[in-house]
Amino acid sequence: MQAPMTEPLGTPAPSSAHACLPWWALVLPALTFAALLLLAFGPTAASASGGPVLPQLLERVQQTLGHHPG
């Protein structure tokens, strides 16, 4: 007596590294990141401090990660 053949679950993974992603899988995270940057460092934040944005961004990242320059 033979065991019945069953179909594999799902679809097999692509064999190459060139798997196609839908366009929105790349665009939505990029737009979300850009929107968060604008909220954090928008024109009002830049004009209020009067300084360049990049050092402020790096300082906030360091504060978030818990690294305090000493």
GIJOBEL-V871879 format. One record per backbone hydrogen bond with DSSP energy under -1.0 kcal/mol. NH is the residue of the N-H (numbers start at 1). CO is the residue of the C=O. Records with the same first field share a line. If there is no record, write none. Layout:
BEGIN
NH=CO ; CO
END
This chain:
BEGIN
25=22
26=23
27=23
28=24
30=26
31=27
32=28
33=29
34=30
35=31
36=32
37=33
38=34
39=35
40=36
41=37
46=42
47=43
48=44
49=45
50=46
57=53
58=54
59=55
60=56
61=57
62=58
63=59
64=60
65=61
67=62
END
